[in-house]
């Protein structure tokens, strides 16, 4: 007789009786989950986690003082358990910091039962996916069909992810003479279309509506071709559309796009949420962009600390210093010493050129192809292709 898998253990860390009751009710109708019922205190929490080995830990943000430290410690000591933070309305401004501290996702309380179930399934699915497809494991029959997805991300705003994403996409297209897709992954405040002077009502939400049923014909109707030759998938046209994008649908769209485009560049911006983590998960390489100042380096350091809980191997992440060359900048050797990683690429600063490029909607690589910044992008492209050649 076939045997079914035992239900996945879910540990709720909370003393809020209403929250406990709501969680119990939500999981009662899901045979795939088993809620670990035990009164918890900070003093016995870690021994309970070690004994029960839950697949998912639901952590009430108000469980104890200094919750970010608790998130960080749980994520570090129990990487096999996916941590989901439960935030009240008053704590929602901490969502970015919670994810940066090691939570796999977060959910707002009070929550609909289906939202909780979807979130739990989501983090378990991502954990299984990352374990099933470790870096460097490619099928032999696909070795001649090199397909790469690169996500540009910065934990600090204003680092220049859109500038780097647009210029990198153009440089990849010029170098490889192959199709390159640029995805504006900044769903709320994306500017890729503005940077490229594209006027279109098309956006990624046109594909989200057909997630799981996409074909190349529909993709071709939505994706916009830029004069440089790259293809662009702009961000949503309204906040309501952006907020309606679910990570499970987004992942299906990315999978479909990866079947059509051999090279994809994603501008994931600086907001770390379930959707941006989906982009990071789907990438072969993550280009971590930051400026050579202490604040940017601190945020990069925080992101690196949680990379283990996100199941990312260290070689998946590449440091890119943007707007470098000013007198007050932290020096490269000091940056590498502090972050304990080598700098992969450096893009020099030129504020006047960057501003005129933005205002005109002409990327630097097209506006001044022989400028030192353009040469830096060409080098970044060459080094990136070499870095992924053996993956």
BASEDREN-333047 format. One record per residue: residue in three letters; x, y, z of N, C-alpha, C, O in turn. Coordinates in steps of 0.2 Angstrom, whole numbers, plus 5000, padded with zeros to 4 digits. Example, Ala and Ser with C-alpha at 12.3 -4.5 7.8 and 13.67 -1.06 7.14 Angstrom:
# BASEDREN-333047
ALA506649725039506249785039506649845039507149835042;SER506449895035506849955036506450005039506750065040;
# end
This chain:
# BASEDREN-333047
UNK500449945000500050005000500450065000500950065003;UNK500250114996500650184996500650215003500150215006;UNK501150245005501150285011501150355010501450385005;UNK500750395014500750465013501250495018501350475023;UNK501450555016501950595020501550615026500950635026;UNK501950615032501650645038501550715037501850755033;UNK501050745041500950815041501550855043501950835047;UNK501650915040502250955042502050995048501551025049;UNK502550995053502451025060502551095059502951125056;UNK502051135062502051205062502051225069501551215073;UNK502551265071502551285078502351365079502651405075;UNK501851375082501651445084501951475090501851445095;UNK502351525089502651555095502351615097502451665094;UNK501851605102501451665104501151655111501051595113;UNK500951705114500551705120499851735119499451745124;UNK499751765113499151795112498551745110498651705105;UNK498151735115497651685114497151685108496951635105;UNK497051745106496651755100497051735094496751705090;UNK497651755094498051735088498151655088498151625083;UNK498251625094498251555094497651525092497651475088;UNK497051545094496451515092496351525084496151485081;UNK496551585081496451595074496951555070496751525065;UNK497551535073497951495069497751425069497751385065;UNK497451405075497251335076496651325071496551275068;UNK496151375071495651365066495851365059495551325055;UNK496351405057496551405050496851335048496751315042;UNK497251305053497551245051497151185052497351125050;UNK496651185055496151135057495951095051495851035050;UNK495851135045495551105039496051085034495951065029;UNK496751095036497251075032497651005034498051015039;UNK497450955031497750885034498550885033498850845036;UNK498850925028499550925027499950965033500550965033;UNK499650995037499951035043499751005050499150985051;UNK500251005054500050985061500351045066500951055066;UNK499851075069500051135074500351105080499951065084;UNK500951125082501251105088500951145094501051205094;UNK500551105098500151135104500551135110500651085113;UNK500851195112501251195118501351265121501451315117;UNK501251275127501351335130502051355130502451315132;UNK502251415128502951435127503151495131502751535132;UNK503751495133504051555136504751565133504951515130;UNK504951625133505651635130506151585133506651565130;UNK506151565139506651525142506651455139507151425139;UNK506051425137506051355134505951355127505951295124;UNK505951415124505751415116506251375112506051335108;UNK506951385113507451345109507451275110507551235106;UNK507351255116507351185118506751145114506751095112;UNK506151185114505551155111505651155103505451105100;UNK505951205100506151205093506651145091506451105087;UNK507151135096507551085094507251015095507450965091;UNK506751005099506450945100505950925095505850875093;UNK505550975093504950965088505250975081504850945077;UNK505751005080506051015073505451035068505350995063;UNK505151095069504551105065504751125058505351155057;UNK504351115053504551135046504451215045504851245042;UNK503951235049503851315049503751335056503451305060;UNK504051395057503951425064503551495063503851535059;UNK502951495066502651565065502751605072502551585077;UNK503151655071503351695077502951755077502951805073;UNK502551765083502251825085502751875086503151865091;UNK502751935083503251985084503252015091503752035093;UNK502652005094502552035101502751985106502551995112;UNK503051925104503151875109503651895115503551875121;UNK504151935113504551955118504852025116504852045110;UNK505252055120505552115119506152095114506452045114;UNK506452145110506952145105506752085100507152035100;UNK506252085097506052035093506452025087506551965084;UNK506852075084507252065079507852025081508151985077;UNK508152025087508651985089508451915089508751865088;UNK507751905091507551835092507451805085507651745084;UNK507251845080507151815073507851795071507951745068;UNK508351845072509051825069509251765073509551725069;UNK509151755079509451695082509151635080509451575079;UNK508451635079508051575077508351555070508451495069;UNK508351605066508551585059509251565059509351515054;UNK509651585063510351565063510451495066510851455063;UNK510051475071510151415074509751355071509951295072;UNK509251375068508751325065508651335058508051355056;UNK509151335053509051355046508551305043508251325037;UNK508451245045508051195042507251215043506851185040;UNK507151255048506451285049506351345046506751395047;UNK505851355042505651415039505251465043504751445046;UNK505551525044505251565049504751615046504951655041;UNK504151625049503651675046503551715052503251695057;UNK503651785051503451825057502751855056502451865050;UNK502351855062501651885062501751955065501851965071;UNK501552005061501552075063500852105064500452085059;UNK500752145069500152175069500152245065500752255062;UNK499652275064499652335060500152385063500452415059;UNK500252395069500752435072501452415071501852465071;UNK501552355069502252335068502452325060502952305059;UNK501952345056502052325049502652365046502952345041;UNK502852425049503352465047504052425048504552445046;UNK504052375052504652335053504752275048505152235049;UNK504252265043504252205039504952195035505152145035;UNK505252255033505852245030506452225034506852175033;UNK506452245040506952235045506852155047507352125049;UNK506252135048506052065050506352015045506651965046;UNK506252035038506551985033507251995033507651945032;UNK507552055034508252065034508552025040509152005039;UNK508252015045508451985051508451905050508751865054;UNK508051875045508051805044507451775043507451715041;UNK506851815043506251785042506151765035506351805031;UNK505851715033505751695026505151725023505151735017;UNK504651755027504151795025503751825031503951805037;UNK503251865030502951895035502151895034502051895028;UNK501751905039501051905037500751955042500951955048;UNK500251995040499952035045499352005048498951965046;UNK499352025055498751995059498352055061498552105063;UNK497652045061497251985060497351965052497452005048;UNK497351895051497451875044496851825042496551795046;UNK496651825036496151775033496551705034497151705033;UNK496151655035496351585036496751565029497251535030;UNK496451585023496751565017497451595016497951565013;UNK497551665018498151695018498651665022499251655020;UNK498551635028499051605032499251535029499851525028;UNK498751505026498851435023499351445017499851415016;UNK499151495013499551515007500251535009500751505005;UNK500351575014501051595016501451535018502051525016;UNK501151485022501551435025501751385019502251365018;UNK501251375014501351335008501951365004502351325002;UNK501951425004502451465000503151455002503551434999;UNK503251465009503851455012504151385011504751375010;UNK503651335012503851265012504051245005504551215003;UNK503651275000503851264993504551294991504851254987;UNK504651354993505351384991505851344995506451334991;UNK505751315001506351275004506451215000507051194999;UNK505951184998505951114994506251134988506751094985;UNK506151184984506351204978507151214978507451194974;UNK507351254983508051264984508451204985509051204983;UNK508151164989508551094991508551054985509051014984;UNK508051054981507951004975508451024969508650984965;UNK508551094969508951124963509551164966509551224965;UNK510051124969510651164971511051194965510951174960;UNK511451244967511751284962512251234958512551194961;UNK512351244952512751204948512551134945512851104942;UNK511851124947511651054945511151064939510551084940;UNK511451054933511051074927511051004923511550964923;UNK510450994920510450934916510850934910510950984907;UNK511150874908511650874903511350894896511750924892;UNK510750874895510450894889510350974888510250994882;UNK510351014893510251084893510951124893510951184893;UNK511551084893512151124894512251174888512651224889;UNK512051154882512151194876511651254876511751294872;UNK511151254880510651304880510751344887510351334891;UNK511251384886511351424892510851474893510651524889;UNK510551474899509951524901510151554908510251514913;UNK510151614909510351644915509851704917509651744913;UNK509751704923509351754926509751794931510051764936;UNK509851864931510151904935509751954939509351984935;UNK509751954945509352004949509752054952510252034955;UNK509552114951509952174954509552194960508952214960;UNK509952194966509552214972510052254977510652244977;UNK509752294980510052334986509652334992509052354991;UNK509852324998509452335004509352405006509052425010;UNK509752455002509652525004509452564998509652554992;UNK508952604998508652644993509152694990509652714994;UNK509152704984509552754981510252734978510652774977;UNK510352664979510952634977511052634969511652634967;UNK510552634965510552634958510452574955510752554950;UNK509952534957509852464954509552474947509752434943;UNK509152524946508852534940509352554934509352524929;UNK509752594936510252614932510752554930510852544924;UNK510952514934511352464933510952404929511252374925;UNK510352394931509952344927509852364920509952314916;UNK509652424919509552444912510152434908510152414902;UNK510752464910511352464906511652394906511952374901;UNK511552354911511752284910511452244905511652204901;UNK510752254905510352224900510552234893510652194889;UNK510652304892510852324885511552294883511652274878;UNK512052294888512652274887512652194886513052174881;UNK512252164889512252084888511952074881512252034877;UNK511452114879511252104872511752124867511752084862;UNK512152174868512652194863513152144863513452134857;UNK513352114868513952064869513752004866514051974862;UNK513151974868512951904866512551904859512551844856;UNK512251954857511851964851511251914852511051874847;UNK510951904858510451864859509851904863510051954865;UNK509251874863508751904867508851914874509051874877;UNK508751974877508851994884508152024886507952074883;UNK507852004892507252034894507452064901507852044905;UNK507252134901507352174907506652174911506152194908;UNK506652144917505952144921506052204926506552204930;UNK505552244926505552294932505152264938504552254938;UNK505552244943505352204948505152254954504952224959;UNK505252314953504952364958504252374957504052424954;UNK503852334960503152334958502752404960502352424956;UNK502952434965502652494968502852554965502552594963;UNK503552564964503852624962504352604956504952634957;UNK504252574951504652554946504752614941504352644940;UNK505452614939505552674934505952644928506252684924;UNK505952584927506352554921506052584914506452604910;UNK505452594914505152624908505352694907505452724901;UNK505352734913505552804913506252804910506452854906;UNK506752764913507452764911507552754904508052774901;UNK507052714901507152694894506752734889506652724883;UNK506352784892505852824888505352784884505252794879;UNK505052734888504552694885503852714887503752724893;UNK503452724882502752744884502352684882502152674876;UNK502052654887501652594886501252584892501352594898;UNK500652554891500152534896500252464898499952444903;UNK500652424895500852354896501252354903501652394904;UNK501152294906501452284913501452214914501152174911;UNK501852194919501952124922501252104924501152044924;UNK500752144926500152124928499752094923499252054924;UNK499852104916499552074911499752004910499351964907;UNK500251984913500451914912500251884919500151824919;UNK500251914924500051884931499351854930499151804933;UNK498951894926498251874926498151804922497651774923;UNK498751784919498751724915499251674918499451624914;UNK499451684924499951644927499751564926499251544928;UNK500251524924500151454923499851434916499851374915;UNK499651484912499451474906499751514900499451524895;UNK500351534902500651584897501051544891501251484892;UNK500951574885501351554880501751604877501651664878;UNK502151594872502551644869502151694865502351754865;UNK501651674862501151724859500951784864500951844862;UNK500651764869500451804874501051854877500951914878;UNK501551814878502151854881502351914876502551964878;UNK502351894870502551944865502152004864502352054862;UNK501451984866501052044865501152094871500952154870;UNK501352074877501452114883502152144883502152204885;UNK502652104882503352134882503452184877503252174871;UNK503852234879503952294874504652294872505152284876;UNK504752304866505452304863505752374863505452424861;UNK506352384866506652454866507152464860507352414857;UNK507252524859507652534853508352504853508652494848;UNK508552494859509252464860509252384858509752354857;UNK508652354857508552284855508352244861508152184860;UNK508352264867508152224873507452224873507052274871;UNK507152184877506452174878506352194885506752184890;UNK505752234887505652254893504952234896504452244892;UNK504852214902504252204905504152254911504452244916;UNK503752304910503752364915503352344921503052294921;UNK503452384926503052374932502352394932502152424927;UNK501952374937501252394936501052464936501452504938;UNK500452484933500352554932499952584938499852644938;UNK499752544943499452574949499652534955499852474955;UNK499552564961499652534967499252474968499452424971;UNK498552474966498152424967498352364963498252304966;UNK498552374957498852314953499452284956499552224957;UNK499852324959500552304962500352264968500652204969;UNK499852284972499752244978499352184977499352144982;UNK499052174971498752114969499152054967498952004966;UNK499852064966500252014964500451964969500751994974;UNK500351904968500451854973501151814971501251804965;UNK501551804976502151774975502151704971502551694966;UNK501651664972501551604969501351614961501651574957;UNK500951664960500851684953501451714949501651694944;UNK501851754953502451784950502951734948503251734943;UNK503051684953503551624951503351594945503751574941;UNK502651574944502451544938502651584931502851564926;UNK502551654932502651694926503451694925503651694919;UNK503851694930504551694929504751634926505151634921;UNK504451574928504651514925504451514917504851494913;UNK503951544915503751544908504151594905504351574899;UNK504351644907504851694904505551664903505851674898;UNK505751624908506351594907506451534902506951524899;UNK505851514900505851464894505851504887506051474882;UNK505651564887505651604881506351644880506551654875;UNK506551674886507151724885507751684888507751664894;UNK508351684884508951654887509251694893509651664897;UNK509151754893509451804897508951854900508651884896;UNK508951854907508451894910508751934915509151914919;UNK508652004915508952044921508352074924507852104921;UNK508352074931507752094935508052154940508552144943;UNK507652204939507752264944507352254950506752264950;UNK507652224955507252204961507152264966506852254972;UNK507552324965507552374969507852364976508352334977;UNK507452394981507752384988507252364993507452354999;UNK506652354991506152334996506152254996505952224991;UNK506252225002506252155003505652125005505452135011;UNK505252095001504652065003504551994999505051974996;UNK503951965000503851904997504051904989504251854987;UNK503851954986503951954978504651964977504851934972;UNK504952014980505652024978506051954980506551944977;UNK505951924986506251864987506151804982506551764980;UNK505551814979505351764973505851774967506151734964;UNK505951844966506451854961507151834963507551804958;UNK507351844969508051824971508051744971508651724968;UNK507551714973507551634972507651614965508051564964;UNK507351644960507351624953508051644950508051624944;UNK508451674953509051704950509651654950509751614955;UNK510051654945510751624945511251664949511651634953;UNK511251724948511651774952511251834954510851854951;UNK511451854960511151914963511751964964512251954967;UNK511652024960512052074960511852124966511352154965;UNK512252124971512052164977512452234976513052244976;UNK512052284975512252354973512252394979511752394983;UNK512852434980512852474986513352534984513752524980;UNK513252584988513752644987514252634992514152604997;UNK514852664991515452654995515352705002515852745003;UNK514852695006514752735012514552685017514352625016;UNK514652705024514552655029513852635030513752575031;UNK513352675028512652655029512452605024512152555026;UNK512752605018512552555013512952495015512652435014;UNK513552495017513852435019513552405025513552335025;UNK513252435029512952405035512352365033512252315035;UNK511952395028511352365025511552295021511252245022;UNK512152305018512352245014512552195019512452135018;UNK512852215024513052165029512452125033512552065034;UNK511952165034511352135037511052085032510852025034;UNK511052105025510752055020511251995020510951935019;UNK511852005020512251945020512151895026512251835025;UNK512051925031511851885037511251835036511251785039;UNK510751855033510151815032510251775026509751735024;UNK510751775022510751745015510751665017510451625013;UNK511051645022511051575024510251545025510151495023;UNK509851585028509151565030508751575023508251535023;UNK509051605018508651615012508951555007508751545002;UNK509351515010509651455006510051475000510151434995;UNK510351535000510751554995511551544996511751565001;UNK511851504992512551494992512951564992512751604988;UNK513451574995513851634995514051654988514051714986;UNK514251604983514451614977513851644972513951664967;UNK513251644975512651664971512651744971512351774967;UNK512951774976512951844977513651874975514151854977;UNK513551934971514151974969514052044971513552074970;UNK514552074974514552144976514752184970515252184967;UNK514352234970514452284964514352354968513852374971;UNK514952394968514952464970514752504965515052514960;UNK514252554966514052604962514252674964514252684970;UNK514352714959514452784961515152794965515152824970;UNK515652754963516252754966516752814963516652834958;UNK517252824967517752874965517752944968518152984967;UNK517352954973517353014977517853014982517952964985;UNK518053074984518653074990518353044996518753015000;UNK517753054998517553035004517352965005517152935010;UNK517352924999517152854999517552815003518152825004;UNK517252765006517652705009518052675004517752654999;UNK518652655005519152625000518952554999518652515004;UNK519152524993518952464991519152404996518852364998;UNK519852414998520152365002519752365009519752315012;UNK519552425011519152425018518552395017518252365022;UNK518152405012517552375010517552305011517152265014;UNK518052275007518152205007518352175014518152115015;UNK518752215017518852185024518252185029518252145033;UNK517852235028517252245033516752185031516452155035;UNK516652185024516152135022516352065021515952015020;UNK517052055021517351985020517151955014517051895013;UNK517051995009516951975002517352014997517452074998;UNK517551994991517852024986517352074982516752044981;UNK517552124980517052174976517152144969517652134966;UNK516552124966516552094959516552144954516952134949;UNK516252204955516252264950516252324953515952334958;UNK516452374950516452444952516252494946516552494941;UNK515752534948515452574943515652644945515452664950;UNK516052684941516252754943515652804944515152794940;UNK515752854947515252904948515352964943515852984941;UNK514752984940514753044936514053074937513553054933;UNK513853114942513253144943512853174937512353164936;UNK513253214934513053254928512753214923512253224920;UNK513153164921512953114916512453074918511953064914;UNK512353054924511853004926511153044926510653014924;UNK511153114928510553154928510353164921509753164920;UNK510753184917510553194910510353134906509853134902;UNK510653074908510353014905509652994907509252974903;UNK509553004914508852994916508353044913507853024911;UNK508553104913508053154910507953144903507353164901;UNK508353124899508253114892508053044891507753034885;UNK508052994895507752934894508252894890508052844886;UNK508852904890509352874886509952844890510252884894;UNK509952774891510452744895511152764894511352784888;UNK511552764899512252794898512652754892513052784889;UNK512552684892512852644887512752664880513152654876;UNK512152694879511952714872512152794871512252814866;UNK512052834877512152904876512952914875513152954871;UNK513352884879514052884878514452824879514652804884;UNK514452784873514652714873515452704875515652654877;UNK515852764874516552754876516752794882517352794884;UNK516252814886516352844893516652784898516452724897;UNK516952814903517252764907516652724911516852664913;UNK516152754912515552714915515352654910515152604912;UNK515252674904515052624899515552564899515452504898;UNK516252584899516752534899516652494905516852434905;UNK516452524911516352484917515852434916515852374919;UNK515252454913514752404912514952354907514752294908;UNK515352364902515652314898516052264901516052204900;UNK516452284906516852244910516452204915516552144915;UNK515952234918515452194922515152144918515052084921;UNK514952154912514652104908515052044906514851984907;UNK515652064904516152004903516351964909516351904908;UNK516451994915516551964921515951914923516051864926;UNK515351944922514751914924514651844920514551794923;UNK514851854913514751794909515251744911515151684911;UNK515851764912516351714914516251684921516351624922;UNK515951724926515751694932515251644932515151594936;UNK514751644927514251604926514351544921513951504920;UNK514951554918515051504912515151434915514851384911;UNK515351424921515451354923514851334928514951274930;UNK514451374929513851354933513351304930512951284933;
# end
